[in-house]
Amino acid sequence: MEVDPGRADNDSQVDAPKHREVAVKLASLREGGRDGALVVVDDRLRIAVPVPHIARTLLEALEDWERAEPLLRRTAASLAGGDLPGVQPLDLTALASPLPRSHQFLDGSVYLHHMEKARKARGAAMPPNYHTEPIMYQGLSDAFVGPLEPMALPDEDHGIDYEPEIAVVVDDVPMATGVAAAAAHIKLVMLLNDYTLRTLTKTELPKGFGFLQAKPTSSFSPVAVPPSDLGSAWDGERFHLRVRSSVNGVLLGDADAAKDMFFTYPQLIAHAARTRRLSAGTIIGAGAISNDAEATGYGCIAEARIAEEHEHGAPRTPWLRFGDVVRIDAVDRAGRNVFGAIEQHIVPAVAMGASA
């Protein structure tokens, strides 16, 4: 695909129409420790204000959302009105993921077009019940990577791949919550880059015990937004957003997140809660966003390589290498950037001070 025409700095957001309600955008500064310091951010991601009087961390806010949400909404309105003390310029490089860590991270795979291609790439068959029950794994959640932080990995020969996703964050979800009641538990939405080490999946998954080494940590967008603030982009089941991904400035994917989504977010939540309660702050992803239409590109590098092998007899797109830059963002129907962008350099773990 062509060089990404939508590429722009995180702080060059499109101005919101004056009639539009002020959206609540929440972020976490790394300076707050392992759970970050909660800040309310303006719509253009240029200024922020700490809110320790409401909640010190986003996790704390989610655990008391009924009290915290209206206070955060008032703060967002005051921030937009320019009459709030304590406002500071927002340094995007100082941000952790909105939830720097979580009690639980669950990721499904509901774009069956992507699932079929990813399994084909490692020579695996589709599960027999994949049309009737979502597949889901529980991933690493004790430390996520910030949206502009480098992604450190031990070996570029592990087949490093990225997956652009939209993730939801829930409050406390009781065990056995049904699909009809699940949507009300979604409190926040954010972008997700779910990294996969494709070479390791070929040896790890056949063991029959799921992902471990093949799924390193993930990263999330600069801000998280309540679904109610997305207007018509949220229909109660799916997000009508275009999610774009590029590597080194070359656009690889530009997909409609609502299209070709076989299972919905309420269905994913109900599936996850079938035999367990979900604690406030649980993150649930829906898998790499991938449309059937070829014009929308690819949901990951593995998809691109499969298409190239079919067309040319061999893949041409390399797996991610050290020094590569992965960028993911999302826009609504009016072309407004919703969450800011995830933009990360892939670096060797030793460069981050990791032990051998």
N, C-alpha and C positions, 0 to 999 in steps of 0.2 A: 504494500500500500504506500501512498505518498507520505511525504513528511507531514507531521501532524499540524493541520491548519489552526487547530484550537489551542495550540500551546501558548501559555501565558504564565506570568509569575502568579504565585498564590495571592498576592495582594492586589492584582488588577481585576477585581471582581466587577461585574456589570452592576451599575446602579439599579437599585430596586425602585419600582414605580412608587410615587408618593402615596397612592391609595392603598398600597399593600401593607398588611399588618406586619409589625416588626417580628422577624423570626428570632427564636431563641437559639443561639449557637454557643455551644459549650466546649471548652478545651481544658487541658491540664498542663501546667508548667512542670518541667522536670524538677525544679528546685524544691518542690514539696515533698520529696522523698519517694519511696517506692510506689505510693499511690498518687503522687503528683499533688499539685495545688490547683483547685478548681478556679477557673476564670470564665466570665461571660464575655463573649467576643462580638464585635459589631459585624454587620452583614458583609462588609468588604474585607474582613480579616485584617484590619489595620490597627485597631485599638482594642484594649481589654481592660477589665476591672476584676480584681480578686473579690471573692464573696465569702470570706471565712465566717461572717455572721449568719450566713445561710447554711453553708456546708463547707468544710475544709477540702473535701475531695468529692469527685463525681460519684464514687461508690457510696459515700455517706449520703449524698443527695438522693441517690436511687433507693437507698434503704428507708428513706423518709420522704418519698416523692410527693405524696399528697400535700405535705406541708411545704416542701421546697419548690415545687414546680411553679406555683403562682408567684412566689417571691423572685425566682429567677426570671420569670416573664416580665415582672415589673422592672427589674434591673435592666433587662434588655431594652425596654421601652425608654427608660431614663438615659441609657447609654446612647441610643439613637437620637434622643432629644438634646444631647449635649449639656445636660445639667446634672452631672454625676461627679462627685469628688473621687479621687483615687484612680482616675483613668491613666493608663500608661500605654505607650506604643507597644504593639505586639510584635515580638521577635519570633517568627515562625520556627526558626532553628532551635528555639528554647523549649519547644513543645514536645511532650511525650504523646503517645496515643491518648485519645480522650480517656480511656480506661487503661492506665499503664500496666495493670494486671487485673485479673478477674478470677472469681471463684471457679468459673467454668467457661470453656469455649467449645462450642459444638458446631460442626460444619457439615452441611448436607451437600447433595449434588442433585439439583433438580432440573438442570438443563440437560436433558437426556442426549441431545446432540453432542455435547461435550463429553459426557460420561462414556458414550459409545466409542468416541475417538481416543480418549485417554486409556481406556481398557485395551483397545486394539493396539495401541502403541507398546503396551507391555505384554501383549499376547494373552490377555485374560478375557474370558467370556463374561457376558452380562449376567447378573444374578437372576434367578428365576422369577423373583417377585418384584422386580424393579418398576413395574408399571402400577403396582398396587400399594407399595409401602416405600417411603423415602429411605435412602441409605444415608448414614450419618456416622461421623467419627468424633471422638473427643480428643481435642488437640491441646498442645502446650498453652498454658494460660498464666503462668506465674511471672512472666516478663515479656511484654510486647515491645516492638521497636517503634520509635517515634516516626512521624510522617516524612521528615527530612533527614533522619539519622541514617548513617550507612548500615547496610545489611551485611553482617559479618558471617562468613561461612567457611568451613575448614578446607574444602577441596573443590575446585571448579570442575573437576572430572566427575562430580556426582550428578551431572545433568541438571543444573540449576534452572528452574522454571518459575514463572509467576502466574498467579490467577487473580484477575480482577473480580471482586464480588461486592455485593451490598449486604451488610450485616445489621441485625437489629439487636437492641439491648432491652431486656425485660425487667420488670419488677418481680416480686415473689410470685411464682406460679405454683399453685397447689398440684399435688400429684393427681393424675387422671383428668386434668383439665381437657375439655373437649375443644374441637375446632371452632365452634361457634363462640366460645368465650375467650379464645386465645388472643385474638387481635387486640383486645383491651389491655393486655399486659405489655404490649410493645410501647416503650417509653422514648426510645432514641433510635436513630438510624445513622450509619456511618459507612464509609468506604472501607474495604478490606483488601489487602494484598496477601493472599495465602500462598506462601512459597512451597514448592514441592521439589524434592531431589529425585528426578525421574529414574536415574540409574539404580538408586537404592530401592525404589518400589518393586523392581523386578525380582529382587531377592528377599525383600522383607514381607510383602503381602502374601506370597505363596505359603508362608508359614502358617497362615490362617489366624493370626492374632492381631491384625490391624497395623496401623501406622505407628511408628515411633521415630526412628532415625530419619525416615524419608520426609518427615514434616517438622522442619525447624520452626522457630517462632514466626509470628505474623506481624503485620503493621497495619495501622488504621489512619484514616484521614485526619487533618488538623482539627476538625470540629465534628461534634455529633449534634444532630438536630431532631427535635420531636417530630414524629410523622405528621402530626396535625398541621405543622408549619410548612408542609410541602404542597398544600392545596390539592389540586387535581392530580398531582404526581403520585399521590397515595390513594388507592381505591379501596383500602381495607384488606387487600390480599397481596397486591403486587405494587412495585414502584415503577412508574412510567418515567424513567430517566435514561438518558443515553450515557453509557459508561465507555470511556475511551482509554486505551492503553497504548503506550509506545515504548520502544527500546532505542536509546541513543537518538531520540528525535524522530524516529521512523514509526508512523502509526501502524499498529498491527491489528487493533480491534476497535470497533465503533458500533457497539451493539445496544439494542433496546432491552433494558433489564426486565420489562414486563412480558416481552414476546418470547414464546417457546419455553416458558417456565411451567413445567409439568405439575409440580406441587407448589402450594402457596406458603407464605410465612406462617399463617395460622396452623396449617397442616404440619409444618416442621415443628412448631412449638408443641402442639398436641402429641406428636410422635415422641419428642424428647421427654415430655412429662408423663408418658404412659406409666412408668414404674418408679418415678422419682419426682421430688419437688425441685423446682429450679429457683435458686437463690437470686435475689435482686442483684443485678449486674451481670447475669449470665448473658453471654454473647452467642448469637446463632447466625451463622452464615448460610447462604443458599448455593454455594458452589460457583465455579467459574462461569461468568455470563457469556453465553454463546448462542448466536442465532443460526437458524438453518440457512439463511440467505448468504451466499458467498460474498456479496458486496459489503457485509458488515465485518469482514475479517475473521480474526481468530480469538478464541477465549484463552489461549495460552500458546507457548511456543510448540508444545507437543502437537497441537492441532495443525499449526503451520507446517510442521515437518511431515505429518501424515499426508496432507494435501500435496506437498512437493514430491513426496515419494511416489504418490499415485500419478502425478503429472510428468515428472522428470525421471523417475526410476530411483531417485535418491533424495534425501532431505538436503536443503540448502541453507536453512536458517539455523545458526548454531545455538546451542544452549547458552545461557548467560555466562559471561566470563568476568573475571575481576576487572573493575574499571567501568563496566557497563552501567548505564543509568536507566532505571525503570520508572515510568511516570503513569499514574492513573488518576483520572478525574471524572466527574459526572456533571451533566448539565440537564436542566429541566426543559420543558417545551419552548420556553421563551429564550433559551440559550444562556440562562443564568447558571453560573458555577455554584453548586450547592454546598459542597463540603470542603472546598480547597483541594489541593492535589497532594497525593502521595508521590514523592520523588526521591528515589534512593539510589545511591551508588552501591554496587556489589563489591565488597572488599574481602581480602583474606582475614580469617579470624585472628591470625597472629598479629596483624596490624592493629587490632583492637586491644591487644594486651592479653589475649587468651593464652592459657598454658597449652603446651603440646600434649 
